[in-house]
Amino acid sequence: MRDQLRTLLDVRTLHPEAIAEAASRRKRRETLLGADNQLFIIAADHPARGALRVGDRPMAMSDRMDLLERLALALSRPGVDGVLGTADIIEDLLLLGALDDKVVIGSMNRGGLAGTVFEIDDRFTGYDAAAIARMGFDGGKMLFRIDPDDPATASTMEACARAVSDLAAHGLMAMVEPFISHRVEGRMRNDLSPEAVIRSIAVASGLGATSAYTWLKLPVVDDMERVLAASTLPALLLGGEVSADQNAAFDRWHKALQLPSVRGLVVGRTLLFPPDDDVAGAVEGAVSLMRG
């Protein structure tokens, strides 16, 4: 793998056109969902927002070669449908040949850098709908945080609505990850109470000129049956922060996966950087949880 990564650096330097060529050659899946109508996606778009911490490791995601090795391993495991990432990561994986027969979701707004005063003003600094369509990918993801005390929420909301409409015009999935958020002691915190998540779902479901291609990416919180009753849109569960008790996290996912609107998982750091560093084992455990 390390030899491949050294070759990747040479290709990026000498033959940047190889990225578009790799995208055009990529073997695409015929359908978005698997045979069981579920979707298992590995998320890797945190670094572009400056969020490199995993658990008690503040710079865990700072080594790109290490991250790519973990991603390639995760994507190679049976039952993993695809990846969510920014252009730099997805293009590395394309050049490594890791995305054949995989669902690819482009991360769109990464401008709300973690820990900044402008964090809630989440500008679209990544993929747009036209680029996602041109590269032959399957959809775009956007983070939509609502801070009642920050007027920058309005511009983020407008940009997300436009992205939902643009993706729908191309017949592509719009994956919206909504939160009600507040600044606490200078840091943005998401309100994970059922009532806050229900409110975020209600607002996110109404974004754009059509909801025909909109999916929700949601945290697993208390009272999920009541939470998911807030919308008829298909939902994917997000993994959240790395937990020292991985079995407890898996148990919460398992219960939520039984609900009819839940169509799978979008998990990143929890599986790429598990407490025991066994990426294959963590991924296989999550796949067996979802797919029996």
N, C-alpha and C positions, 0 to 999 in steps of 0.2 A: 504493500500500500504506500509506503514512504517513497518508493521509486516512482510510482504513479503521480504522487503529489509533486515531486521535483519536475516531472515532465509537464505537469499542469502549469507550473510557474513559467516554464519556457514557452509553452503555447500562448499563454496570456501576453507575454512580452513580444513574441515574434509573429504570432498569427491570431490576432484578436477576432478575425472573421470566422475562426473555427467555432465560436460559440453559436452563431446563427446557423452554421452548417450542422452542428450537432443537434440543434433544436429541430431542424427540418428532417433529419434522419431518425429522430426518436420514434420508437414504436409506441403508438398511443393505444390506450384501452378503448374498447368499443362503448363501454358504459361508465358512468360516474360511480355508481354503487357496485358493490360486489354481488355475488350470486345470492347472498343472504340479505340483500338490501341494506347493508350496513357499510360504514366508511371508517377506516382507521388511518388517521393522518399523523405524521410526526411533524411537530412545529419547531422551526429553527429561525424565527425572525427577531428574537430578542436582542442580539448584538447591535443591530442597526439603530436601536433606540437607546443604546448605551447601557442596557441592562445585562451585565455580564455575571452577576452574582448567581450562585446556585447554593442554597442552604447556607452553610457557614464558610463557603469558599467564595470570596469576593471577586476573584478574577477567573472563575472556572471556565468561562466561555471565551477567554481572551486568546487562546491558542487555536488558530483556524485549522491547522492540520489535525490537531487532536479532535476538534469538533467534527471535521469532515469524516474522519475515521469512524467516529461514533455514529454519525448519520448513515454512512454507507453500510455499517453493520446492521443498524436498525432497519434500514430499507430492504436489506437482503433477507430478513426473517419472513417466513410464510405468514400470510394474513395481514401484512402491512400494505395498505393501499397506496400511500403516497406521502407527499411532503408539502409543507407550507413554509415559504421563506422569501427573503428579499433577493433581488437580482444577483448579487454577488455570490450568495450561497447556492442558489439554484443553478447558476452558470457553472460553478465548480463541479456540482454533481452531474450536470450534463456532460462536461468534458471527461468526467470519470466513468461515464456510461452507466450511472446508477439509476436513471429515471425511465428506462424502458418499461412499458406496461404499468406505469405509475400515474396516479392523479397528481397534478401539479397545481398548487394554489399560490398565486403571487401576493405578497404582502404589500399593501398600497400606502398606508400612512404611518410613517415612522418619525415624523418631525417633532412629536411631543416627547423630547428626550427626558429620560428618567432623572429626577432630582433637580430639574430646572424650574425657573419661575414661569416659563412659558409651556410647561408640560401639558396643560389641558388644551392648548392651541395645537392640535395634532395635525400638522400640515401633511399633505400628500406628497411625500418626497421619494416614494418608491415607484412601483408599477402603476400604470394607468390601464384602463380597459383596452385601449387600442393595442398597447404593447403585449398584454396578456393574450389577446386574440392572435396577434401576429406571430407570437412564439409557439402557438398551438397548445397553450395551457388550458386549464379547466375552470378557472375562476379566480376571484380576487377577494382578499380578506381586509377588513378595516376595523380598527379599534375605535369605539365610540363611547367616550366617557362624558357624563353629564355632571358638571359641577354647578349647583344652583347659585353659587356665590361668585362664579367666574364668567364674565361676559364673553370670553373667548370660546365658550361652549357653542355659541350660536354659529360661528364660522366653521367649526368642526362639523357640526350637525349639517350645515348646508353642503359642505364638501362631501360628506358621506352620502347624502341624498343624491347628489349628482353622480357619484360613483356607482350607486345601486342602479340608477337609470342607465348609465353607460354600459355597465356589464350586461344588464338585461337586453339591451339593444343588440348585443353580440351573442345572446343566448347562453351566457356564462353565469355560473354561480356567484352570487354576492354573499360572502360570509361576513356577517356583522357581529362583532363582539361588544355588547353594550354593558355599561356599568353606571351606577350612580356613585360619584366620587366626591370626596371632600379633602381639603388640605388640612392636615393635622400636624401641628408643630413643624410646619414648613414642608411636609411631605404629603404626596397624594396617596390617599387610602381609599380603596373600594369598599362600599357598604354592601356586605354580603347577607344582610337580613332578607328574608323572603319578600317583604313588602318592597324593598328597594329594587330587588332583581325583577319583580313583577312590573314595577313602573318602568324600568329600563327596557324591558321586553316590549311593553306597550308602545313606547316611543320608537324603538328601533324597527318594529314591524311596519310602521307607517312611513318609513323613509322611501323616497323615490317615486317615480311615476307609475311603477308597478312593483308588486311583491312576488311576481311569478317565479323569479329565480333567487329569492332571498332565503338564506339559511341563517340560523342563529347559533353562535358559539357561546355557550353559557357555563358559568361555574356550577359546581354541585354544592347546593346549600340545603338548609333544613326545609322540610315540607315541599319537596320537589314536585309532587303531584299537583299541588295548588299553584306552584310557580309556573309550571308548564301549561297549565290551563289558561294562561294569559294570551296564548297565541296558537294558531293552527299551523304556523311555519315549522318546517323540520328543524330539529336542534341537534347540535353536536356538543358533547361535554368537553370542557377544557380541563387540563390536568392540574393547573395551578402550581403553587410552590412545592418544592421537594419536601416530603415528610419523612421524619425518622421512622415512623411506623407505616411502612408501605402497605402492609396488609390492611390496615384501617382505611387507607385511601382507596385500595382496590375494592373493599367492601362497599364503600359509598358509591363508587362507580357502578358496581354490579347492581345495586338496588335501583339506581337512576336509569340504567340501561333497559330495565323492564318496562318503562313507561312508553306509550305508543308513539309519541312524537320524537323520541330520541332515536337518532340514526347512526350513532357511533361516537368516536372519541377523537379529539385533537389534543395530543399530549406531547410535550417537549422535554423540558428540563427534568421532570420526574423520571422519565425513562432513559434519557441520554446521560444523566448524571445521578444514577441511583446511589443510595448510601453505601452499598457494597461494591459499586463500580462495575457490576455485572450487567452490561447493557443488553446483551442477548437474553439473559434470564428475565430482566425486567420487561422487555418487549414481549417475550413469549408469554409471560404471566398475564400481561394486559390483553394480549390477543386471545388467549384461552378464556379469559373473563368475558370478553365480548362475544366471541364466536363459539364458545363451548368446547 
